């Protein structure tokens, strides 16, 4: 076969056809991403930004839209139109992600293509209002509290009584910060920037998003090598963890500190497998100093360390545990002392448990039991929820111990089991929010996946996108809405493996059947 791009004609090399498109240089530099898929997702992101200006976590007093000709976008029919744009944007972005997933499964695209495509989809999110949440306003308020002499682990944002507190969701107005000392330090820095710019809420929102993007960059940096060590495929891992609409819309668009946590978890796990155990423990301790749940990974990294030490298994484990505790103690004490508020954040960790919704499996079991009993006798719901949560904690403890014991040989398997436990923590904790799943998926995305498993990822991702409304309020008890969303999520999952499962394209291409004439008309014609 000739190596020329076009076969020769009469012994002479043919010239390229004039109609053949020539890919621009930038297109090749980014790996040749599928243009239609890129543009489809970009359109979805832009619609999310435009719709979010009216239907997202908007400011109480927006300096751009309030008292302007665009003010209608936040009220009445304008808000309904904005909400429709948000959901249309979600649909287009999911569609583009599924299309990209088909190319990933067929091995038609590289990791570079997935990253560049995700970057295009993420770009509009940098200037978007908070989507499907109002948490960033709590972050700004929690950072302002220490600047004004308050202990963020003792009081809530309502003591500020200004533009900050009025934008915090009412549920968190009097709730102390449930985050670690490193997060409080970062929040203080962002609050200082907020004050230095004349208390511009827009600057505060965008500033927080840019800061937390460092976690995404850490994840992208660690992912290729970590994937090769855990036995996965780099394009698949990037598609699951980076291009996923949960990352684009919830973590980046919603501005959640979980984005920083997943980056530190991935980087720490990679350093552990490289044999740089002190750095690994330090990074994951930093993740825990942002959000306590990251500390679940530390015992598994100790196993990775122990596997590299000489001696019997007990001696190795004792040495690694002592060394790990030493590193953890130094790093955590450093952040605690610098923050200056002691361990007051530990009692505040119970704050999220005040949320009662059935996205948490134990809470769902408790609510289901309450509903069944309440059909025959009027009872209080909270005892059912409390008992179910205690049982859920027991199940979680069993899972964690079993996975830790299964990972006792260390190596990549320990990191894999850490991901399993982090995912179990998300779904078995008293409270679960959609972005909590990112903790475990930050490590599990790098493992080997079957096509059917990826279809489940699609279903779960779409489901997590829509169980909250664009303004951050829960949709978990709107049953007709959830039924429609479940059907659409199932359709998206099936579409990953079976393009056009509804056979719409085939129906559009099918020629129209010839119309038969009435029998009387045919008989009246004279013979030829």
C-alpha positions as CSV (number, residue, x, y, z in Angstrom):
1,X,0.0,0.0,0.0
2,X,1.3,3.4,-0.9
3,X,2.3,5.7,2.0
4,X,1.1,8.7,0.1
5,X,-2.0,10.4,1.4
6,X,-3.8,10.0,-2.0
7,X,-3.3,7.1,-4.5
8,X,-1.3,8.0,-7.6
9,X,-3.1,8.5,-10.9
10,X,-1.3,7.5,-14.1
11,X,2.0,7.3,-12.1
12,X,1.7,10.8,-10.9
13,X,0.8,11.9,-7.4
14,X,-2.7,13.4,-7.3
15,X,-3.3,16.8,-5.7
16,X,-5.5,17.2,-2.7
17,X,-9.1,17.9,-3.5
18,X,-10.0,21.6,-3.3
19,X,-13.0,20.8,-1.1
20,X,-11.0,18.8,1.5
21,X,-10.9,20.7,4.7
22,X,-7.5,21.6,6.1
23,X,-7.2,21.3,9.9
24,X,-5.8,24.5,11.5
25,X,-2.5,24.2,13.3
26,X,-4.1,24.7,16.7
27,X,-6.5,21.8,16.1
28,X,-3.6,19.4,15.6
29,X,-1.7,20.8,18.5
30,X,-4.6,19.9,20.8
31,X,-4.8,16.3,19.4
32,X,-7.5,16.9,16.9
33,X,-10.6,17.1,19.1
34,X,-13.9,16.2,17.5
35,X,-15.2,19.7,16.5
36,X,-18.9,19.0,16.7
37,X,-18.6,17.5,20.2
38,X,-16.5,20.4,21.4
39,X,-18.9,23.0,20.0
40,X,-21.9,21.1,21.4
41,X,-20.5,21.1,24.9
42,X,-19.3,24.7,24.5
43,X,-22.8,25.8,23.5
44,X,-24.2,24.0,26.6
45,X,-21.7,25.8,28.9
46,X,-22.5,29.2,27.4
47,X,-26.2,28.5,27.9
48,X,-25.5,27.5,31.5
49,X,-23.8,30.9,32.1
50,X,-26.5,32.9,30.5
51,X,-29.3,31.0,32.2
52,X,-27.4,31.0,35.5
53,X,-27.5,34.8,35.6
54,X,-31.2,34.6,36.3
55,X,-31.8,31.1,37.7
56,X,-28.5,30.2,39.4
57,X,-27.3,31.2,42.9
58,X,-27.7,34.8,42.1
59,X,-26.9,37.7,44.4
60,X,-29.7,39.3,46.4
61,X,-28.7,42.7,45.0
62,X,-26.9,42.0,41.7
63,X,-24.8,45.0,40.6
64,X,-25.2,44.1,36.9
65,X,-28.8,43.0,36.6
66,X,-30.6,44.9,39.3
67,X,-32.2,48.2,38.1
68,X,-31.1,47.5,34.5
69,X,-32.9,46.5,31.4
70,X,-31.8,43.0,32.0
71,X,-33.4,42.9,35.4
72,X,-36.4,40.9,34.1
73,X,-34.1,37.9,33.7
74,X,-34.3,37.3,37.5
75,X,-38.1,37.5,37.9
76,X,-41.3,36.0,36.6
77,X,-41.2,34.8,33.0
78,X,-37.7,36.0,32.6
79,X,-36.5,33.6,35.4
80,X,-38.5,30.8,33.8
81,X,-36.7,31.4,30.5
82,X,-33.4,31.5,32.3
83,X,-34.2,28.2,34.1
84,X,-35.1,26.6,30.7
85,X,-31.7,27.8,29.3
86,X,-29.9,26.2,32.3
87,X,-31.5,22.8,31.7
88,X,-31.0,23.1,27.9
89,X,-27.3,23.8,28.7
90,X,-27.1,20.7,31.0
91,X,-28.7,18.6,28.3
92,X,-26.3,19.7,25.6
93,X,-23.2,19.3,27.8
94,X,-24.3,15.8,28.8
95,X,-24.9,15.0,25.1
96,X,-21.5,16.2,24.2
97,X,-19.9,14.2,27.1
98,X,-21.6,11.0,26.0
99,X,-20.4,11.6,22.4
100,X,-16.9,12.1,23.7
101,X,-17.3,8.9,25.7
102,X,-18.1,6.9,22.6
103,X,-14.9,8.1,21.0
104,X,-13.0,7.2,24.2
105,X,-14.4,3.7,24.3
106,X,-13.6,3.2,20.6
107,X,-10.0,4.4,21.2
108,X,-10.4,7.2,18.7
109,X,-9.2,10.0,20.9
110,X,-6.2,10.5,23.2
111,X,-5.9,11.9,26.7
112,X,-4.8,15.2,25.2
113,X,-8.0,15.4,23.2
114,X,-10.1,14.8,26.4
115,X,-8.2,17.5,28.3
116,X,-8.5,20.1,25.6
117,X,-12.2,19.4,25.1
118,X,-12.8,19.7,28.8
119,X,-10.9,22.9,28.9
120,X,-13.1,24.4,26.2
121,X,-16.2,23.4,28.2
122,X,-14.8,24.7,31.4
123,X,-13.8,28.1,30.0
124,X,-17.2,29.8,30.2
125,X,-17.6,28.5,33.8
126,X,-14.9,30.8,35.0
127,X,-17.3,33.8,34.8
128,X,-20.5,32.0,35.6
129,X,-22.6,32.7,38.7
130,X,-22.7,29.9,41.2
131,X,-24.7,27.0,39.7
132,X,-26.9,24.6,41.7
133,X,-25.6,25.9,45.0
134,X,-24.9,29.0,47.1
135,X,-21.9,27.6,49.1
136,X,-19.4,30.1,47.8
137,X,-21.2,32.9,49.7
138,X,-20.7,30.8,52.9
139,X,-17.0,30.5,52.0
140,X,-16.7,34.3,51.7
141,X,-18.6,34.9,55.0
142,X,-16.5,32.3,56.9
143,X,-13.3,33.9,55.7
144,X,-14.6,37.4,56.8
145,X,-15.5,36.2,60.3
146,X,-11.9,36.0,61.6
147,X,-11.0,39.2,59.8
148,X,-13.6,40.9,62.0
149,X,-12.6,39.2,65.2
150,X,-15.0,36.3,65.3
151,X,-14.3,32.6,65.7
152,X,-15.7,30.9,62.6
153,X,-16.0,27.7,64.6
154,X,-18.2,29.4,67.2
155,X,-20.6,31.6,65.2
156,X,-22.2,31.7,61.8
157,X,-22.4,34.3,59.0
158,X,-25.5,35.9,60.4
159,X,-23.4,37.9,62.9
160,X,-22.0,39.9,60.0
161,X,-25.3,41.5,59.1
162,X,-24.2,42.8,55.7
163,X,-24.1,42.0,52.0
164,X,-22.2,38.8,52.9
165,X,-24.7,37.3,55.3
166,X,-27.7,38.2,53.2
167,X,-26.4,36.1,50.3
168,X,-25.7,33.0,52.4
169,X,-28.4,30.3,52.2
170,X,-30.8,30.6,55.2
171,X,-29.9,27.0,56.3
172,X,-26.3,28.0,57.0
173,X,-26.9,31.5,58.5
174,X,-26.1,30.5,62.1
175,X,-23.9,27.4,61.4
176,X,-20.2,27.5,62.3
177,X,-17.7,26.5,59.6
178,X,-17.4,22.7,59.3
179,X,-14.0,23.0,57.5
180,X,-10.4,22.6,58.6
181,X,-7.8,25.2,59.4
182,X,-6.2,25.3,56.0
183,X,-9.5,26.1,54.5
184,X,-10.1,28.9,57.0
185,X,-6.7,30.4,56.0
186,X,-7.6,30.3,52.4
187,X,-11.0,31.8,53.2
188,X,-9.3,34.6,55.1
189,X,-7.1,35.4,52.1
190,X,-10.1,35.5,49.7
191,X,-12.1,37.6,52.2
192,X,-9.1,40.1,52.3
193,X,-9.2,40.3,48.5
194,X,-13.0,40.7,48.7
195,X,-12.6,43.7,51.1
196,X,-9.7,45.2,49.1
197,X,-11.8,45.3,45.9
198,X,-14.6,47.2,47.6
199,X,-16.6,44.2,48.7
200,X,-17.3,43.1,45.1
201,X,-19.2,39.9,45.3
202,X,-18.4,39.1,41.7
203,X,-14.7,39.4,42.4
204,X,-15.2,37.2,45.4
205,X,-17.0,34.5,43.4
206,X,-14.6,34.5,40.5
207,X,-11.6,34.6,42.9
208,X,-12.7,31.6,44.8
209,X,-13.3,29.7,41.5
210,X,-9.8,30.5,40.3
211,X,-8.3,29.5,43.6
212,X,-10.1,26.1,43.7
213,X,-9.1,25.4,40.1
214,X,-5.6,24.6,41.5
215,X,-7.2,21.4,42.7
216,X,-8.3,20.5,39.2
217,X,-4.8,21.3,37.8
218,X,-3.3,18.9,40.5
219,X,-5.8,16.2,39.5
220,X,-4.9,16.6,35.8
221,X,-1.2,16.5,36.6
222,X,-1.4,13.4,38.7
223,X,-3.9,11.5,36.7
224,X,-1.9,10.1,33.7
225,X,0.8,8.4,35.8
226,X,-1.6,7.4,38.6
227,X,-3.8,5.8,35.9
228,X,-1.0,3.8,34.5
229,X,-0.1,2.5,38.0
230,X,-3.7,1.6,38.8
231,X,-4.3,-0.2,35.6
232,X,-6.7,2.1,33.8
233,X,-6.7,4.0,30.5
234,X,-5.7,7.7,30.6
235,X,-8.5,8.9,28.2
236,X,-11.1,7.0,30.2
237,X,-9.9,8.4,33.5
238,X,-9.9,11.9,32.1
239,X,-13.3,11.5,30.7
240,X,-14.7,10.2,34.0
241,X,-12.9,12.7,36.3
242,X,-12.3,15.8,34.4
243,X,-14.7,16.1,31.4
244,X,-17.5,14.8,33.5
245,X,-20.4,17.4,33.7
246,X,-20.4,16.9,37.5
247,X,-16.9,18.4,37.5
248,X,-17.7,21.1,35.0
249,X,-21.1,22.1,36.5
250,X,-21.0,21.2,40.1
251,X,-17.3,21.4,41.2
252,X,-16.2,24.3,38.9
253,X,-19.6,26.0,38.2
254,X,-20.8,25.5,41.7
255,X,-17.4,26.4,43.3
256,X,-17.0,23.7,45.9
257,X,-13.9,23.2,48.0
258,X,-14.1,19.5,47.2
259,X,-12.2,20.4,44.0
260,X,-9.1,21.2,46.1
261,X,-9.6,18.0,48.1
262,X,-9.6,15.7,45.1
263,X,-6.5,17.3,43.7
264,X,-4.6,16.8,46.9
265,X,-5.9,13.3,47.2
266,X,-4.7,12.3,43.7
267,X,-1.3,14.0,44.1
268,X,-0.7,12.5,47.5
269,X,-1.6,9.0,46.2
270,X,0.8,9.4,43.3
271,X,3.7,10.4,45.6
272,X,2.9,7.4,47.8
273,X,3.3,5.1,44.8
274,X,6.5,6.8,43.8
275,X,7.9,6.1,47.2
276,X,7.9,9.7,48.5
277,X,5.8,8.9,51.5
278,X,6.5,11.9,53.6
279,X,5.2,14.2,50.8
280,X,2.2,11.9,50.3
281,X,1.1,11.9,53.9
282,X,1.7,15.7,54.0
283,X,-0.5,16.4,51.0
284,X,-3.4,14.2,52.1
285,X,-3.1,15.8,55.6
286,X,-3.5,19.2,53.8
287,X,-6.6,17.8,52.1
288,X,-7.9,16.7,55.5
289,X,-7.2,20.3,56.8
290,X,-9.7,21.4,54.1
291,X,-12.3,18.7,54.6
292,X,-12.0,16.1,57.3
293,X,-13.3,13.2,55.1
294,X,-10.0,13.2,53.1
295,X,-8.3,11.7,56.2
296,X,-9.9,8.4,55.4
297,X,-7.2,7.8,52.8
298,X,-4.3,8.2,55.3
299,X,-4.4,4.6,56.7
300,X,-4.2,3.2,53.2
301,X,-1.1,5.4,52.4
302,X,0.5,4.0,55.5
303,X,0.0,0.5,54.1
304,X,1.8,1.7,50.9
305,X,4.7,2.9,53.0
306,X,4.8,-0.3,55.1
307,X,5.1,-2.4,52.0
308,X,8.4,-0.8,51.2
309,X,10.0,-1.2,54.6
310,X,12.2,-4.2,55.7
311,X,11.2,-6.6,58.4
312,X,8.1,-8.6,59.3
313,X,4.7,-7.4,58.4
314,X,4.0,-6.3,62.0
315,X,7.3,-4.4,62.3
316,X,6.8,-2.7,58.9
317,X,3.3,-1.7,59.8
318,X,4.4,-0.3,63.2
319,X,7.2,1.7,61.6
320,X,5.0,3.1,58.9
321,X,2.2,4.0,61.3
322,X,4.6,5.8,63.7
323,X,6.2,7.7,60.8
324,X,2.9,8.5,59.3
325,X,1.5,9.8,62.5
326,X,4.6,11.9,63.0
327,X,4.2,13.6,59.5
328,X,0.4,14.0,60.1
329,X,1.0,15.6,63.5
330,X,3.5,18.1,62.3
331,X,1.5,19.2,59.2
332,X,-1.8,19.3,61.0
333,X,-0.4,21.1,64.0
334,X,1.2,23.7,61.7
335,X,-2.0,24.6,59.9
336,X,-3.9,24.6,63.2
337,X,-1.5,27.0,64.9
338,X,-1.3,29.3,61.9
339,X,-5.1,29.5,61.7
340,X,-5.2,30.3,65.4
341,X,-8.6,28.7,66.3
342,X,-7.5,25.4,67.8
343,X,-9.6,22.3,67.2
344,X,-13.0,24.1,67.4
345,X,-13.8,22.8,63.9
346,X,-14.1,19.2,65.1
347,X,-17.4,19.8,66.9
348,X,-18.7,21.8,63.9
349,X,-18.3,18.7,61.7
350,X,-21.8,17.6,62.8
351,X,-23.3,20.6,61.0
352,X,-23.9,18.9,57.7
353,X,-25.8,16.1,59.4
354,X,-28.7,18.6,59.9
355,X,-29.4,18.1,56.2
356,X,-32.0,15.4,55.9
357,X,-32.5,14.1,52.4
358,X,-32.7,10.6,50.9
359,X,-29.6,11.0,48.7
360,X,-27.8,9.5,51.8
361,X,-28.5,5.8,51.8
362,X,-29.0,5.5,55.6
363,X,-31.2,8.6,55.6
364,X,-33.2,7.2,52.7
365,X,-33.7,3.9,54.6
366,X,-34.9,5.8,57.7
367,X,-37.3,7.9,55.7
368,X,-38.6,4.8,53.9
369,X,-39.2,3.0,57.2
370,X,-40.9,6.1,58.7
371,X,-43.2,6.3,55.6
372,X,-44.2,2.7,55.9
373,X,-45.0,2.9,59.7
374,X,-46.7,6.3,59.3
375,X,-49.3,4.7,57.0
376,X,-50.7,2.9,60.0
377,X,-49.7,5.1,63.0
378,X,-48.7,8.7,63.3
379,X,-45.0,8.8,64.5
380,X,-42.1,11.2,64.5
381,X,-39.6,10.8,61.6
382,X,-36.4,11.7,63.3
383,X,-36.0,8.6,65.4
384,X,-36.2,6.4,62.3
385,X,-33.6,8.6,60.6
386,X,-31.3,8.5,63.6
387,X,-31.4,4.7,64.0
388,X,-30.8,4.2,60.2
389,X,-27.8,6.6,60.4
390,X,-26.3,4.6,63.3
391,X,-26.7,1.4,61.3
392,X,-25.2,3.1,58.3
393,X,-22.2,4.2,60.3
394,X,-21.7,0.5,61.4
395,X,-21.9,-0.7,57.8
396,X,-19.4,2.0,56.8
397,X,-17.0,0.9,59.6
398,X,-17.2,-2.7,58.4
399,X,-16.5,-1.7,54.8
400,X,-13.6,0.4,55.8
401,X,-12.0,-2.3,57.9
402,X,-12.5,-4.9,55.3
403,X,-11.0,-2.8,52.5
404,X,-8.1,-1.8,54.7
405,X,-7.3,-5.4,55.4
406,X,-7.6,-6.3,51.7
407,X,-5.0,-3.6,51.0
408,X,-2.5,-4.8,53.6
409,X,0.0,-5.7,50.9
410,X,0.2,-2.0,49.9
411,X,1.0,-0.8,46.4
412,X,-1.6,0.4,43.9
413,X,-4.3,-1.9,45.4
414,X,-4.2,0.2,48.6
415,X,-4.9,3.4,46.7
416,X,-7.7,1.6,44.9
417,X,-9.3,0.5,48.1
418,X,-8.9,4.0,49.5
419,X,-11.1,5.2,46.7
420,X,-13.7,2.5,47.5
421,X,-13.9,3.6,51.1
422,X,-14.1,7.3,50.2
423,X,-17.0,6.5,47.9
424,X,-18.6,4.5,50.6
425,X,-18.2,7.5,53.0
426,X,-20.0,9.7,50.5
427,X,-23.1,7.5,50.2
428,X,-23.3,6.1,53.7
429,X,-22.7,9.3,55.7
430,X,-25.7,10.9,57.4
431,X,-25.7,13.5,54.7
432,X,-24.7,13.3,51.0
433,X,-24.5,16.1,48.5
434,X,-23.9,15.4,44.8
435,X,-20.3,16.6,44.7
436,X,-19.3,14.3,47.6
437,X,-18.9,11.5,45.1
438,X,-15.9,13.2,43.7
439,X,-13.8,12.1,46.7
440,X,-13.8,8.5,45.7
441,X,-13.9,9.0,42.0
442,X,-10.7,11.0,42.2
443,X,-9.0,7.7,42.7
444,X,-11.4,5.1,41.2
445,X,-11.5,6.9,37.8
446,X,-7.9,5.8,37.3
447,X,-8.8,2.1,37.6
448,X,-9.9,-0.3,34.9
449,X,-13.5,0.2,33.7
450,X,-15.8,-2.0,31.7
451,X,-18.2,-0.3,29.2
452,X,-21.1,-1.3,31.3
453,X,-19.5,0.3,34.3
454,X,-19.0,3.5,32.4
455,X,-22.7,3.4,31.5
456,X,-23.5,3.4,35.2
457,X,-21.1,6.3,35.6
458,X,-23.2,8.2,33.0
459,X,-26.5,7.4,34.8
460,X,-25.1,8.4,38.2
461,X,-23.5,11.6,36.9
462,X,-26.7,12.8,35.1
463,X,-28.7,12.0,38.2
464,X,-26.4,13.9,40.5
465,X,-26.6,16.9,38.2
466,X,-30.4,17.3,38.5
467,X,-31.3,16.4,42.0
468,X,-30.8,20.0,43.0
469,X,-32.4,23.0,41.3
470,X,-30.2,25.6,39.6
471,X,-30.6,28.0,42.6
472,X,-29.3,25.4,45.0
473,X,-32.6,24.2,46.5
474,X,-33.2,20.5,46.7
475,X,-35.4,18.7,44.1
476,X,-35.3,15.3,45.9
477,X,-39.0,15.4,46.8
478,X,-40.4,16.5,43.4
479,X,-41.3,13.0,42.3
480,X,-42.7,13.7,38.8
481,X,-39.6,15.8,38.1
482,X,-37.3,13.0,39.4
483,X,-39.1,10.4,37.3
484,X,-38.5,12.3,34.1
485,X,-34.8,12.9,35.1
486,X,-34.3,9.2,35.8
487,X,-35.6,8.3,32.4
488,X,-33.4,10.9,30.7
489,X,-30.4,9.7,32.8
490,X,-31.1,6.1,31.7
491,X,-31.3,7.2,28.1
492,X,-28.0,8.9,28.3
493,X,-26.4,5.8,29.9
494,X,-27.8,3.5,27.1
495,X,-26.7,6.1,24.5
496,X,-23.0,5.6,25.5
497,X,-23.1,2.0,24.4
498,X,-25.8,2.1,21.8
499,X,-25.8,5.4,19.7
500,X,-29.3,6.4,18.8
501,X,-31.2,3.9,21.1
502,X,-34.5,5.4,20.0
503,X,-33.7,4.9,16.3
504,X,-34.5,8.5,15.5
505,X,-31.8,8.8,12.8
506,X,-32.9,5.6,11.1
507,X,-36.5,6.9,11.1
508,X,-35.4,10.2,9.6
509,X,-33.4,8.4,6.8
510,X,-36.1,5.9,5.9
511,X,-37.8,6.8,2.5
512,X,-41.5,7.5,2.6
513,X,-43.5,4.6,1.5
514,X,-45.3,5.1,-1.9
515,X,-48.9,6.2,-1.5
516,X,-51.3,3.7,-3.0
517,X,-54.1,5.1,-5.2
518,X,-57.6,4.3,-4.5
519,X,-58.8,1.1,-6.3
520,X,-61.5,3.0,-8.2
521,X,-58.9,5.4,-9.7
522,X,-56.7,2.5,-10.8
523,X,-59.6,0.7,-12.5
524,X,-60.7,3.8,-14.4
525,X,-57.4,4.1,-16.2
526,X,-57.5,2.9,-19.8
527,X,-55.1,0.0,-20.7
528,X,-51.7,1.0,-22.2
